[in-house]
Amino acid sequence: MWASYAVSSYGTSLGFGAFPMIAILVLHSGPAQVAALAAAGRAVGAVAALPLGPWVEFRRKRPVMAAMDLTRFAALMSVPAAFALGRLSFAQLLVVSVVVTAAGIAFNAAGGAYLKALLPPQDLLVANGRFESTTWTATMAGPPLGGAATAMFGPVTTVTADAVSYLLSALGIRAIGGTEPRPTRTGAPRLRAGDLLEGWRCILTHRALRPLFFNAILVNGLIMASEPLLAVLLLGQLGFTPWQYGLVFAVPCVGGLVGSRLASRLVARFGQHEVMLTAGVLRACWPVGLAFAQPGVPGIVLVIAVQLGLVTCCGVFNPVLATYRLDHVDPGRVARTLTAWSVSSSAAIAALTAAWGLLAAVTGPRTAIAVAGVLLLATPFLLPRRQDALREKLTGAGGTDARTGAG
């Protein structure tokens, strides 16, 4: 499972920014279309994934994961095929973006549920830390390699590599040994409205998951909304070259690798609550510094330092949060809960990206980045302040512990 995750992560990193690049270089799309491709693809994909949560919940997870990988493979391979035939269009890019987003949400929901069933609770943090470290390693190496491949072989090369990575991931998942029992469903056999909302009910009725949920979607949304504006600021107003721009984002990924590998040791020494609270507070303190970037070497050093601090804190926080979430959700509701979380996050990122694009058009990218950084400083107030809140177990309607059945 880890190997499958690694190969698809490297494929995704190789294809980072491929769709906007194709839209600009091949289809000659303008800024509005490129922004719409990023926002609409994520938002519509999240909506399309909404009914997949209950569907995933009551099926074996490995076949679902393999099917979602194959779906992404087929969707992405349609891009180089259409390009070769001279039939590639902006509408096709949008549809492929929606399909890939929806399939990714379903895959992550199934993968989280399968990981919870695969490993004992004491090993979940180590596993999530390894997944997180793989993500940052791929992020560090993938975009520069992808840029070089695009320059040498053309704009659809990295899309092809990304598609093949999902095929290899599917083959790896199918190679996992052992048997997986079919989940049993109680109640109505068909999809009900309550099934669609069950994931949000699990999150919003849990005393610690609720603030963690709002903290995560706001932090991720504000950070992602600032990324296009940072590109405009660095590449446009400050005159960074493309290699400098790649450098200031690739080097800090070392911090994510280090932080994710330290997460389990920090929890063992200081406790889950202290690590989550400290890393959650510290990660919100860095992004406001990006508003003070300047041209030349001082600007490069500043952006690398800010990104390094942010990425290191995220590398610690993310696997601890992922482990806590898996540990405190009933196994019969993991897929729906993770789907609800991912759908909300994707929708928030799309909405905030659009809003910050309008804000930047009125005030300028530097001011918009500063506003996002200031708002991020308030997000730690959403973190659980008391350790006993983190000890709460998700309970079912009958008031029993969701994992043990104890009152």
C-alpha positions in Angstrom: 0.0 0.0 0.0 2.9 2.4 0.8 4.6 1.6 -2.5 1.4 2.2 -4.4 0.9 5.5 -2.6 4.5 6.5 -3.4 4.3 5.8 -7.1 1.1 7.8 -7.5 2.5 10.6 -5.4 5.5 10.9 -7.6 3.3 10.8 -10.7 1.1 13.6 -9.3 4.1 15.7 -8.5 5.5 15.2 -11.9 2.2 16.5 -13.3 2.0 19.4 -10.9 0.7 22.4 -12.9 0.3 20.5 -16.1 -3.3 21.4 -16.8 -2.8 25.2 -16.4 0.3 24.9 -18.6 -1.6 23.0 -21.3 -4.4 25.5 -21.1 -2.0 28.4 -21.6 0.5 26.9 -24.1 -1.7 24.6 -26.1 -5.2 26.1 -25.9 -4.1 29.7 -25.5 -6.5 30.2 -22.5 -6.6 33.5 -20.6 -6.1 34.0 -16.9 -9.9 33.8 -16.2 -10.1 30.4 -17.9 -7.1 29.1 -16.1 -8.5 30.2 -12.7 -11.9 28.7 -13.6 -10.1 25.4 -14.5 -8.5 25.3 -11.0 -11.6 26.4 -9.0 -14.4 24.7 -11.0 -12.6 21.4 -11.4 -12.1 21.2 -7.6 -15.5 22.4 -6.6 -17.5 20.3 -9.1 -15.4 17.3 -8.4 -16.1 17.7 -4.7 -19.9 17.8 -5.4 -19.6 14.8 -7.7 -17.8 12.8 -4.9 -20.5 13.5 -2.4 -22.6 10.3 -3.0 -19.4 8.2 -3.2 -18.9 8.2 0.5 -21.8 5.9 1.3 -21.0 3.8 -1.8 -17.4 3.3 -0.6 -18.5 2.6 3.0 -20.4 -0.6 2.2 -17.9 -2.1 -0.3 -14.6 -3.8 0.0 -12.0 -1.0 0.0 -9.2 -2.5 -2.0 -11.3 -3.0 -5.2 -12.7 0.5 -4.7 -9.1 1.9 -4.5 -8.0 0.0 -7.6 -11.1 1.2 -9.5 -10.5 4.8 -8.6 -6.9 4.5 -9.7 -8.0 3.0 -13.0 -10.6 5.7 -13.4 -7.9 8.4 -13.0 -5.6 6.5 -15.4 -8.3 6.5 -18.1 -9.4 10.1 -17.6 -5.8 11.4 -17.7 -4.8 9.3 -20.7 -7.6 10.9 -22.7 -5.6 14.1 -22.6 -2.5 13.0 -24.6 -4.8 10.9 -26.8 -6.9 14.0 -27.8 -3.7 16.1 -28.1 -2.2 13.6 -30.6 -5.4 13.7 -32.6 -5.6 17.5 -32.5 -9.0 17.3 -30.6 -8.0 18.6 -27.2 -10.3 21.2 -25.8 -10.7 23.3 -22.6 -14.0 21.5 -21.9 -12.2 18.2 -21.9 -9.6 19.5 -19.4 -12.4 20.6 -17.2 -14.2 17.3 -17.3 -10.9 15.4 -16.6 -10.2 17.7 -13.7 -13.6 16.9 -12.2 -13.3 13.2 -12.7 -9.8 13.1 -11.2 -10.9 15.2 -8.2 -13.9 13.0 -7.5 -12.0 9.7 -7.9 -9.2 11.1 -5.6 -11.7 11.8 -2.8 -13.2 8.4 -3.1 -9.8 6.8 -3.2 -8.7 8.6 0.0 -11.8 7.7 1.8 -11.4 4.0 0.9 -7.7 4.2 1.7 -8.2 5.6 5.1 -10.8 3.0 6.0 -8.6 0.2 4.7 -5.5 1.5 6.6 -7.6 1.5 9.9 -8.5 -2.1 9.3 -5.1 -3.1 8.1 -3.0 -1.9 11.1 -3.3 -1.9 14.9 -4.0 1.5 16.4 -0.5 1.9 17.8 1.0 1.7 14.3 -1.3 4.2 12.6 0.8 7.3 13.4 4.0 5.7 12.1 2.2 4.7 8.9 0.7 8.2 8.4 4.1 9.7 9.1 5.6 7.6 6.3 2.8 8.6 3.9 3.4 12.3 4.8 7.1 12.0 4.3 6.5 10.4 0.9 4.3 13.3 -0.1 6.9 15.9 0.8 9.7 13.9 -0.9 7.6 13.7 -4.1 6.8 17.4 -3.9 10.5 18.2 -3.6 11.6 16.1 -6.5 8.6 15.9 -8.8 7.9 19.5 -10.1 11.5 20.2 -11.1 11.7 16.8 -13.0 8.3 17.5 -14.4 9.4 20.9 -15.7 12.4 19.4 -17.3 10.3 16.7 -18.9 7.9 19.2 -20.3 10.7 21.3 -21.7 12.3 18.3 -23.4 9.3 16.3 -24.6 6.2 18.6 -24.7 3.4 19.7 -22.4 1.4 16.5 -22.2 4.4 14.4 -21.1 3.8 14.8 -17.4 0.1 14.1 -17.8 1.0 10.7 -19.4 3.4 10.0 -16.5 0.8 10.9 -14.0 -1.7 8.5 -15.7 0.8 5.7 -15.8 1.5 6.2 -12.1 -2.2 5.5 -11.3 -2.1 2.3 -13.3 1.0 1.1 -11.4 -0.7 2.1 -8.1 -3.8 0.0 -9.1 -1.5 -3.0 -9.9 0.2 -2.6 -6.5 -3.1 -2.5 -4.6 -4.3 -5.6 -6.4 -1.1 -7.3 -5.3 -1.8 -6.8 -1.6 -2.3 -10.2 0.0 -4.9 -11.4 2.4 -8.7 -11.3 2.4 -11.0 -8.4 3.1 -14.5 -9.1 4.4 -17.4 -7.4 2.8 -18.9 -4.7 5.1 -22.3 -5.5 6.3 -25.0 -2.9 6.2 -27.9 -2.6 8.6 -31.1 -0.8 7.7 -32.3 0.2 4.2 -30.2 -1.4 1.4 -30.4 1.7 -0.8 -28.7 5.0 -0.6 -30.5 7.4 1.7 -30.2 11.1 2.3 -29.0 10.4 5.8 -26.1 8.4 4.4 -24.8 11.5 2.5 -24.9 13.5 5.7 -23.6 10.9 8.1 -19.9 12.0 7.7 -20.7 15.6 8.7 -22.8 14.4 11.6 -19.8 12.3 12.8 -17.6 15.4 12.6 -19.9 18.0 14.0 -21.1 16.0 17.0 -17.6 15.2 18.1 -16.2 17.7 20.6 -12.6 17.6 19.3 -13.1 16.7 15.6 -15.4 19.6 15.1 -12.9 22.4 15.8 -10.1 20.4 14.1 -12.3 20.2 11.0 -12.9 23.9 10.8 -9.3 24.6 11.6 -8.0 22.3 8.9 -10.3 23.5 6.1 -9.6 27.2 6.9 -5.9 26.8 7.1 -5.7 24.7 3.9 -8.1 27.0 2.1 -6.2 30.2 3.0 -2.8 28.7 2.2 -4.0 27.3 -1.2 -5.8 30.6 -2.0 -2.6 32.5 -1.6 -0.5 30.2 -3.9 -1.6 31.6 -7.2 -1.2 35.2 -5.9 2.3 34.3 -4.6 3.2 33.1 -8.1 2.0 36.4 -9.5 3.9 38.4 -6.9 7.2 36.4 -7.3 7.3 35.8 -11.0 5.6 39.1 -12.1 6.2 42.0 -9.7 9.4 40.8 -8.1 11.0 39.3 -11.2 11.9 35.8 -9.9 13.1 33.5 -12.6 11.3 30.1 -13.0 14.2 28.2 -11.5 14.2 30.6 -8.5 10.5 30.1 -8.1 10.9 26.3 -8.2 13.8 26.6 -5.7 11.8 28.5 -3.0 9.1 25.8 -3.0 11.3 22.7 -3.5 13.9 23.3 -0.8 11.4 23.8 2.1 10.0 20.3 1.4 12.9 19.0 3.4 11.2 20.4 6.4 8.0 18.4 5.6 10.1 15.2 5.4 11.9 15.9 8.7 8.7 16.9 10.5 6.7 13.9 9.3 9.5 11.5 10.4 9.6 13.2 13.9 5.9 13.2 14.5 5.6 9.8 16.2 8.7 10.5 18.4 7.3 13.9 19.5 3.9 12.3 20.3 5.6 9.6 22.3 7.6 12.1 24.3 5.1 15.1 24.7 1.7 13.6 24.0 -0.8 13.9 21.2 -2.6 17.0 22.5 0.6 19.0 23.1 2.1 18.1 19.7 -1.1 18.9 17.8 -1.7 22.2 19.6 1.9 23.4 19.3 2.3 22.4 15.6 -1.1 23.8 14.8 -0.3 27.2 16.4 3.1 27.4 14.8 2.0 26.6 11.3 -0.4 29.6 11.3 2.4 32.0 12.2 4.5 31.7 9.1 2.5 32.6 6.0 2.0 36.3 6.8 5.8 36.7 6.3 5.3 36.0 2.6 3.8 39.5 2.2 7.2 41.0 2.9 9.1 39.3 0.1 11.5 41.5 -1.8 13.4 41.1 -5.1 16.7 39.3 -5.3 18.6 37.1 -2.9 17.0 38.6 0.3 13.5 37.7 -1.1 14.6 34.2 -2.0 16.0 33.7 1.5 12.9 35.1 3.1 10.5 32.9 1.1 12.5 29.8 1.7 12.7 30.5 5.5 8.9 31.1 5.7 8.0 28.1 3.6 10.5 25.9 5.6 8.8 26.8 8.9 5.4 26.3 7.5 6.1 23.0 5.8 7.9 21.6 8.9 5.0 22.4 11.1 2.6 20.9 8.6 4.8 17.8 8.4 4.3 17.3 12.1 0.6 18.3 12.3 -0.8 16.4 9.4 0.0 12.8 10.3 -1.0 13.4 14.0 -4.4 14.8 12.8 -4.9 11.9 10.3 -4.2 9.4 13.0 -6.4 11.0 15.6 -9.2 11.1 13.0 -8.9 7.4 12.2 -8.6 6.5 15.8 -11.8 8.3 16.9 -14.2 7.4 14.1 -16.3 4.2 14.1 -14.9 1.8 11.5 -18.4 1.6 9.9 -18.3 5.4 9.2 -14.7 6.1 8.3 -15.3 6.4 4.5 -18.2 8.7 4.9 -16.4 10.9 7.4 -13.3 11.1 5.3 -15.4 11.9 2.2 -17.2 14.7 4.1 -13.9 16.1 5.2 -12.4 16.0 1.7 -15.5 17.4 0.0 -15.6 20.3 2.5 -11.9 21.0 2.1 -12.1 21.0 -1.7 -15.1 23.3 -1.7 -13.5 25.7 0.8 -10.3 25.8 -1.3 -12.2 26.5 -4.5 -14.3 29.2 -2.8 -11.4 30.9 -1.1 -9.3 30.8 -4.2 -12.0 32.5 -6.2 -12.5 35.1 -3.4 -8.8 35.9 -3.0 -8.5 36.2 -6.8 -11.1 39.0 -6.6 -9.4 40.5 -3.6 -6.1 40.6 -5.4 -7.7 42.2 -8.4 -8.9 45.1 -6.2 -6.0 45.4 -3.7 -3.0 43.7 -5.4 -1.5 40.3 -4.7 0.8 41.4 -1.8 -2.2 42.9 0.1 -4.3 39.8 -0.5 -1.5 37.5 0.7 -1.1 39.7 3.8 -4.9 39.5 4.5 -4.7 35.7 4.3 -1.7 35.6 6.6 -3.5 37.7 9.2 -6.6 35.6 9.1 -4.4 32.5 9.5 -3.1 33.9 12.8 -6.7 33.5 14.2 -7.1 29.8 13.2 -5.3 28.4 16.3 -8.3 29.5 18.3 -10.3 26.7 16.6 -7.9 24.0 18.0 -9.1 22.0 21.0 -7.7 23.8 24.0 -8.3 21.1 26.6 -6.6 17.7 26.5 -9.8 15.9 27.7 -11.5 17.0 24.5 -9.1 14.9 22.5 -9.8 11.9 24.6 -13.5 11.8 23.6 -14.5 8.8 21.6 -17.1 9.1 18.9 -20.3 7.7 20.2 -23.3 6.2 18.3 -26.9 7.1 18.7 -27.2 4.8 21.7 -24.5 6.6 23.7 -21.9 3.8 23.5 -18.3 4.0 22.6 -18.2 3.6 18.8 -15.1 1.4 18.9 -15.6 -0.8 22.0 -19.4 -0.7 22.6 -18.8 0.3 26.2 -21.2 2.8 27.8 
